[in-house]
Amino acid sequence: MKKTFTSKKGNIFPLKIDELDKILKARFETNPDLSFTTYEKNNKKIAVFFIAYQVESEKIDNFLLEPILMKNIEWTNHSILNEIPLNGGKKVETLEDILKDILIGAVFIYIEGEDSIIAYLLSKKEKRSLQQSETESLVLGPKIGFTESMVTNLNIVRWTIRSEDLVLEQYLIGKREPREVRLIYMKSIANEVDVNTMRQRLQELEIDVIDDASVLMQYIEDSSITIFPQFLTTELPDRFSYNINRGRLGILVENSPTAIITPTTFFSFFESTEDLYMRWNIGTFLRGLRYLSFFMSTFLTPLYVAAVTFHYEIIPTPLLINLGESRSSVPFPPILEALFLELMIELLRESGARLPTKVGQTIGIVGGVVVGTAAVEAGITSNVLIIFVALSALASFTTPNYLMGTTARIIRFPMILLGGFLGLIGIMFGACFLIIHLLRLTSLGRPYLSPLYPLVPKDFNKVLFRLPNEYQNERFRSYRPKDLIRFGKKKAKNKKDIDE
C-alpha cells in the first residue's frame, strides 16, 4: 500500500528528445550531476538520463545499456519492459513523476515518439555495517541494532520474523522529499482498529520532509502537549520483533536507525528484552527495581526538601542532629540548595553526553566528585543532600527507555518547587496531578495506564511482574488482539522424562 503526494498535470509525451533535454536542464540547472545521453539506431533515437551519484552505474551498463545497444531488441516501450533483465520497470507519463523519481535514484529511458517514458529504480544504497546498538545496552540476548538503510532493516525483520503472516505496508511521506515509511504487523494477531487508525494517521500526514522516526512519532502521537512519550522507540530488532509477535504495530522510516512500536502503556517503558532471557523471578525483581527507581528519581529530592523545610518531625532524631550540623554552614534555603545541585548534575550529564566517549566518562565522574566535594567544603550545600541527589541521578539511569528517563528528570524540578513552597501537601498535589494526567492519556486510542485503568488483572503478569513461561500463554488482553492464545497451557505444563 503506497501513499504519495504528487500532483498529476497530464501526459507530456510524445515530444522530441531535444525538447525533453531542455526541460530537464531547465529544472536541474543548479545540479551539474544530471546525466542525459542520446543514442541512435535504425533512424530511432533513445535517451537515457539519471543523476549520476544516486544510481548503481554497473547495473546501468550491464543490464540496461548493453541489452538495448548490443542486442537485437526492438526500441519500443513494450519490448524493453519485457526483454530487459530487471524487475520493477514502469511507465511514467507526467513531468512531476519524473522529477520525483529521479531524486530517489531512478533511471529513465525515453524512445522518441512514444507516449510514455520507462523508469527503473536503481538507487545506490549507502549504509553502514551492522553494529551493536549504542543507546540500548544488553547483557544477555542479541545485540545487533538497526541501521539507516530501510533495505537492511527490512531484511533483519524478515530474518527474525519468518512468517507469511507478516505484513509490511509501504507509504511515501513528504511533499518535497518523499521518504519511505513501513507499517509492520502480524495480520492474524494485530487489532484491526489499531491498524486502521495508524493507516489513517500516516495517510493524512502532510509535511515537507520526515527527518527521523522520532520526528514522525511526534506528528502521529495522540497528544503533543504531554511530556510523557506515548510511543516506544527502539534500536533493537529483537525487541521490535517481540512486540510485533505480541500484536503491536511497528514503524520503520528510511534513513533512521530507530523503530517505533505502538500502542504502548506507561509500563512498556520499563520493560527490557533482558527480562525474557533471565529466569522469571530475576526478571520480576529487576522490573520492580526499575519502578522503584522511577519513583526515587521523581520524588526523593523533593521529599528531602519538604522534610527539611516543613516537616522535621518525620526525620529520625539521630539523623536530624547530623543534618542540622551539616546545614549549619549553608546560607541558602533547602529549595535553592536542591535546585543548584540538580542543575549541576544536569550540566555534567549533558556535557558528558556531548563530548567524545572516553573524555565524557572522565568528565562525568571526576566533575561530579570534584564539584560535589568543593560545594560541601564551600558551604554551598550539605553532604546529606548530595547523597539524595546522587541516588536520584542513578535511579534515572535504570529506566531502559531514554525518553522516559528524561521525563523523570524534568518532572523532578517542579516537584522540588512544590515541596519547597507547600511541603508534603505540594508533593501530594503534584502526584495527584500526574496520576490524573496519566489517566487521561492514550496511545493509539488505548488507555495509557492499562492494565491498571481499566483494570485487567490477567495482564498484570505481563507488565508488573513475570511468571514462569507456562503461565504466559495469553497475549496482552488490553490491546484486544485477534488471536489471544499463544500456546496451549495444559501442554506447556506437561513435562515428562524420556523414560516415562
C-alpha positions in Angstrom: 0.0 0.0 0.0 1.5 3.3 -1.1 0.7 6.9 -0.2 2.2 9.6 -2.4 1.9 13.3 -2.6 2.4 14.4 -6.2 0.3 16.4 -8.5 -0.8 14.9 -11.8 -0.8 17.6 -14.6 -1.3 15.3 -17.6 0.8 13.4 -20.1 3.7 15.5 -21.6 4.6 12.8 -24.2 5.2 12.3 -27.1 7.8 15.0 -27.6 11.2 15.4 -29.2 14.3 14.3 -27.2 15.8 17.7 -27.7 12.7 19.3 -26.0 12.9 16.8 -23.1 16.6 17.7 -22.7 15.8 21.4 -22.5 13.0 20.8 -20.0 15.2 18.7 -17.7 18.2 21.0 -17.9 16.0 24.0 -17.0 14.7 22.2 -13.9 18.2 20.9 -12.9 20.2 24.0 -13.9 21.8 24.1 -10.4 22.6 20.3 -10.5 25.6 19.5 -12.7 25.3 15.8 -12.0 22.4 15.2 -14.3 23.5 12.7 -17.0 21.5 12.9 -20.2 22.7 10.7 -23.1 21.2 10.2 -26.5 21.7 7.1 -28.7 20.6 6.5 -32.3 19.9 3.2 -34.1 18.0 2.4 -37.3 16.8 6.1 -37.5 15.4 5.9 -34.0 16.6 8.0 -31.0 16.6 6.9 -27.4 17.6 9.0 -24.4 18.8 7.6 -21.0 19.1 10.1 -18.1 19.7 9.9 -14.4 21.6 11.6 -11.5 25.0 10.1 -11.6 25.8 9.8 -7.9 22.5 8.3 -6.9 22.4 5.2 -9.1 24.4 2.0 -9.5 26.4 2.5 -12.6 27.3 -1.2 -13.0 23.7 -2.2 -13.3 23.0 0.6 -15.8 25.9 -0.6 -18.0 25.3 -4.4 -17.7 21.5 -4.7 -17.5 20.3 -1.6 -19.4 22.7 -0.1 -21.9 24.3 -3.4 -23.1 21.0 -5.2 -23.9 19.5 -2.1 -25.5 22.5 -1.2 -27.6 24.2 -4.5 -28.3 21.4 -7.0 -28.6 18.6 -7.1 -31.2 15.9 -5.6 -29.1 13.2 -3.5 -30.8 13.2 0.0 -29.5 9.7 0.2 -28.1 8.4 0.5 -24.6 6.7 -2.9 -24.7 9.9 -4.7 -25.9 12.2 -3.1 -23.4 9.9 -3.8 -20.5 9.6 -7.4 -21.5 13.2 -8.2 -22.5 15.4 -6.1 -20.1 16.6 -8.4 -17.3 15.5 -6.1 -14.5 12.4 -6.1 -12.3 10.5 -3.0 -11.3 10.2 -1.3 -14.6 7.2 1.0 -15.0 5.8 3.6 -17.4 5.7 7.3 -16.4 3.8 10.0 -18.1 4.0 13.2 -16.2 6.9 15.6 -15.5 6.0 15.6 -11.8 6.6 11.9 -11.5 9.9 12.1 -13.4 11.2 14.8 -11.1 10.1 12.9 -8.0 11.6 9.5 -9.0 14.9 10.8 -10.4 15.7 12.3 -7.0 15.5 8.8 -5.4 17.7 7.1 -7.9 15.5 6.2 -10.9 17.0 5.7 -14.4 14.7 6.8 -17.3 14.6 5.5 -20.8 12.7 7.6 -23.4 12.2 6.4 -27.0 11.4 9.3 -29.2 7.7 9.2 -30.4 6.4 7.0 -27.5 3.5 8.2 -25.4 5.3 7.4 -22.1 8.8 7.0 -20.5 10.2 3.9 -18.8 11.7 4.2 -15.3 13.8 1.7 -13.3 14.7 2.3 -9.7 18.5 1.6 -9.4 19.3 3.7 -6.5 22.7 3.3 -4.7 22.2 2.4 -1.1 24.9 4.0 1.2 24.8 2.2 4.5 26.9 1.4 7.5 27.6 -2.2 8.5 25.5 -3.9 11.2 26.7 -2.9 14.7 25.8 -3.1 18.3 23.1 -0.7 19.5 24.7 2.3 21.3 21.6 3.6 23.1 20.2 0.3 24.4 22.8 -1.8 26.2 22.1 -5.5 26.9 24.0 -8.1 28.9 22.0 -11.1 27.5 20.4 -11.6 24.2 21.0 -10.3 20.6 22.9 -7.1 20.5 22.6 -6.2 16.8 21.0 -2.8 16.1 19.0 -1.3 13.2 20.9 0.9 10.6 19.8 3.8 8.5 19.1 1.6 5.5 15.5 0.6 5.0 16.5 -2.5 3.0 18.8 -3.7 5.7 16.2 -3.1 8.4 13.6 -5.0 6.5 16.0 -7.9 6.0 16.6 -8.0 9.7 12.9 -8.0 10.5 12.2 -10.7 7.9 15.1 -12.8 9.3 13.8 -12.5 12.9 10.1 -13.0 12.0 10.0 -15.8 9.4 6.2 -15.8 8.9 4.0 -15.4 5.9 1.6 -13.6 8.2 3.9 -10.6 8.5 2.6 -7.5 6.7 4.8 -4.6 5.6 2.7 -1.8 4.2 4.6 0.9 2.3 4.0 4.7 2.4 5.8 7.6 0.9 5.5 10.6 3.2 6.8 14.1 2.4 5.9 16.6 -0.2 9.3 18.0 -1.1 11.4 15.0 0.0 9.3 11.8 -0.1 10.6 9.2 2.4 9.7 5.6 2.6 7.8 4.5 5.7 6.8 0.9 6.5 3.9 -0.1 8.8 4.6 -3.6 10.1 2.3 -6.0 11.9 1.1 -9.6 12.1 -2.1 -9.9 10.1 -3.7 -12.6 12.2 -2.8 -11.1 15.6 -2.9 -7.2 15.4 -6.1 -5.5 16.2 -7.8 -4.2 13.0 -8.9 -1.0 14.7 -5.3 -0.2 15.6 -4.1 -0.9 12.1 -6.8 1.3 10.5 -6.1 4.1 13.0 -2.4 4.1 12.2 -3.1 3.9 8.4 -5.3 7.0 8.7 -2.7 8.9 10.6 0.0 8.1 8.1 -2.1 8.8 5.1 -3.4 12.2 6.4 0.0 13.4 7.4 1.1 16.3 5.1 4.6 17.6 5.7 7.6 18.6 3.6 10.0 16.0 5.0 10.3 13.4 7.8 13.8 13.8 9.3 13.7 10.7 11.5 11.4 8.2 13.1 11.5 10.2 16.3 10.2 13.2 14.4 7.4 11.1 12.8 6.4 9.8 16.2 5.8 13.4 17.4 3.4 14.0 14.5 1.3 10.9 14.9 1.1 10.7 18.7 -2.2 11.1 20.5 -1.1 14.2 22.4 1.6 16.6 21.5 1.4 18.6 24.8 2.3 15.9 27.4 5.8 15.3 28.5 5.3 11.5 28.6 6.2 9.6 25.4 3.2 7.7 24.0 5.0 5.5 21.5 8.0 3.3 22.2 11.2 3.7 20.2 14.0 1.1 20.0 17.1 0.3 18.0 17.0 -3.4 18.9 15.4 -5.7 16.2 14.7 -8.4 18.9 12.6 -6.0 20.9 10.9 -4.8 17.8 10.1 -8.4 16.7 8.9 -9.4 20.2 6.3 -6.7 20.2 5.2 -7.4 16.7 4.6 -11.1 17.7 2.5 -9.9 20.7 0.1 -8.0 18.5 1.5 -4.5 18.4 2.4 -2.4 15.4 5.8 -1.4 14.2 7.0 1.5 12.0 10.3 1.8 10.2 11.5 5.0 8.4 14.1 5.3 5.7 17.4 6.8 6.9 16.5 6.2 10.5 18.0 3.5 12.8 15.1 3.9 15.2 11.9 1.9 15.1 8.5 2.9 16.5 6.3 0.5 18.5 2.7 1.2 19.2 0.3 1.0 21.1 2.2 1.2 24.4 1.4 1.8 28.0 3.3 3.6 30.8 4.7 0.3 31.9 6.1 -0.6 28.5 8.9 1.9 29.0 10.2 -0.1 32.0 10.3 -3.4 30.1 13.5 -4.8 28.7 14.1 -7.9 26.5 16.6 -9.0 29.1 13.6 -9.8 31.3 12.8 -12.6 28.9 16.3 -14.0 28.7 16.6 -14.3 32.5 14.6 -16.5 34.8 11.2 -15.2 35.7 12.0 -14.4 39.3 15.1 -12.5 38.4 13.2 -10.6 35.7 10.4 -9.7 38.2 13.0 -8.4 40.6 14.7 -6.2 38.0 11.4 -4.9 36.7 10.3 -4.0 40.3 13.6 -2.3 40.8 13.0 -0.1 37.7 9.6 1.0 39.0 11.1 1.9 42.4 13.9 3.8 40.7 11.4 5.9 38.7 9.7 6.8 42.0 13.0 7.6 43.6 14.2 9.7 40.7 11.0 11.7 40.7 10.2 12.2 44.4 13.4 11.5 46.5 14.9 15.0 46.3 11.5 16.8 46.6 10.8 14.7 49.8 14.1 15.8 51.3 13.3 19.5 50.6 9.8 19.2 52.0 11.0 17.4 55.2 13.9 19.8 55.9 11.7 22.9 55.2 8.4 22.0 56.9 8.4 18.5 58.4 11.3 18.0 60.8 9.1 15.6 62.9 9.3 12.8 60.2 13.1 12.8 60.4 14.7 10.4 62.9 16.4 12.3 65.8 20.0 11.0 65.2 19.7 11.8 61.5 18.2 15.2 62.3 21.2 16.1 64.5 23.7 15.2 61.8 21.5 17.0 59.2 21.5 20.2 61.4 25.3 20.1 61.8 25.7 19.6 58.0 23.3 22.5 57.2 24.6 24.9 59.9 27.1 26.5 57.4 24.7 26.5 54.4 23.4 30.1 53.8 20.6 29.0 51.3 17.2 27.5 52.0 16.8 23.8 51.1 14.9 24.6 47.8 17.7 26.7 46.4 20.3 24.2 47.6 18.5 21.3 45.9 17.9 23.2 42.6 21.6 24.2 42.5 22.8 20.6 42.9 20.2 19.2 40.4 21.2 21.8 37.9 24.8 20.9 38.4 24.1 17.2 37.8 22.2 18.0 34.6 25.1 20.1 33.3 27.5 17.3 34.0 25.2 14.8 32.3 24.8 16.9 29.2 28.5 17.9 28.9 29.5 14.2 29.3 27.0 13.2 26.6 28.2 15.8 24.0 31.9 15.1 24.5 33.8 12.1 23.0 33.1 8.9 24.8 36.3 8.5 26.8 36.5 12.1 27.7 32.8 12.3 28.5 33.0 9.5 31.0 36.0 11.1 32.7 34.3 14.5 32.9 31.1 12.9 34.4 32.9 11.0 37.1 35.7 13.5 38.0 33.5 16.5 37.6 30.8 15.1 39.9 33.3 14.2 42.6 35.3 17.4 42.4 32.4 19.8 42.2 30.4 18.0 44.9 33.3 18.0 47.3 34.0 21.6 46.6 30.4 22.6 47.1 30.3 20.9 50.6 33.6 22.5 51.7 32.5 25.9 50.4 29.3 25.7 52.5 27.0 25.9 49.4 25.3 22.6 50.1 25.1 19.8 52.7 26.7 16.4 52.3 23.3 14.7 53.0 21.6 16.4 50.1 24.5 15.3 47.8 23.6 11.7 48.7 19.9 12.2 47.8 20.7 13.9 44.5 23.2 11.2 43.6 20.7 8.5 44.3 18.1 10.3 42.2 20.5 10.6 39.3 21.5 6.9 39.5 17.8 5.9 39.7 17.1 7.8 36.4 19.7 5.7 34.6 17.9 2.4 35.4 15.0 3.2 33.0 15.6 1.2 29.8 14.0 3.9 27.7 15.9 7.2 27.4 12.8 9.3 26.8 11.1 8.1 30.0 14.3 8.6 32.0 14.4 12.2 30.7 10.8 12.7 31.6 11.5 11.7 35.3 14.4 14.1 35.4 12.3 17.0 34.2 9.3 16.2 36.5 11.7 16.4 39.5 12.2 20.2 39.2 8.5 21.2 39.5 8.2 18.6 42.3 11.1 20.3 44.2 9.4 23.7 43.8 6.1 22.2 45.2 7.9 20.6 48.1 9.9 23.7 48.9 6.8 26.0 48.9 4.0 23.7 50.1 5.7 20.8 51.8 4.2 17.3 51.6 0.9 18.8 50.6 2.5 20.3 47.5 4.1 16.9 46.6 0.8 15.1 47.0 -0.8 17.8 44.8 1.8 17.2 42.1 1.5 13.4 42.4 -2.3 13.6 42.1 -1.9 15.9 39.1 0.4 13.4 37.4 -1.9 10.5 38.0 -4.9 12.3 36.6 -2.9 13.3 33.6 -1.7 9.7 33.0 -5.3 8.5 33.3 -6.4 10.8 30.5 -3.5 9.9 28.2 -3.9 7.3 25.4 -1.6 5.6 23.0 -3.2 5.0 19.6 -6.5 5.3 21.4 -5.7 2.7 24.0 -5.5 3.7 27.8 -2.0 4.7 28.8 -2.3 3.2 32.3 -3.6 -0.2 31.1 -3.9 -2.7 32.8 -4.4 -0.7 35.9 -7.0 1.5 34.2 -9.2 0.0 33.0 -8.5 -2.9 35.4 -7.4 -6.1 33.7 -5.8 -8.3 36.4 -4.9 -11.1 33.9 -2.4 -8.7 32.3 -0.5 -7.9 35.5 1.9 -10.8 34.9 3.0 -9.1 31.6 3.7 -5.7 32.9 4.1 -5.5 36.7 5.8 -8.8 37.2 6.7 -12.1 35.4 5.5 -15.6 35.9 7.0 -18.9 34.6 6.7 -19.3 30.9 3.9 -21.9 31.1 1.7 -19.2 32.5 2.4 -16.7 29.7 0.1 -18.5 27.2 -2.0 -15.3 26.5 -1.2 -12.1 24.8 -1.9 -8.7 26.2 -5.7 -8.6 26.7 -5.8 -4.8 26.9 -4.8 -4.5 23.2 -7.6 -6.9 22.1 -5.6 -8.9 19.6 -7.3 -11.1 17.1 -5.6 -14.2 18.4 -5.4 -14.1 22.2 -3.8 -17.5 22.8 -0.1 -18.0 22.2 0.0 -21.7 23.1 -1.9 -24.4 25.0 -1.5 -24.0 28.7 -2.0 -27.7 29.5 0.7 -28.9 27.1 3.1 -26.4 28.5 2.8 -27.9 31.9 3.1 -31.4 30.7 6.8 -32.2 31.4 7.9 -35.8 31.2 11.3 -37.6 31.1 12.1 -39.6 28.1 11.7 -42.9 30.0 8.2 -42.1 31.3 
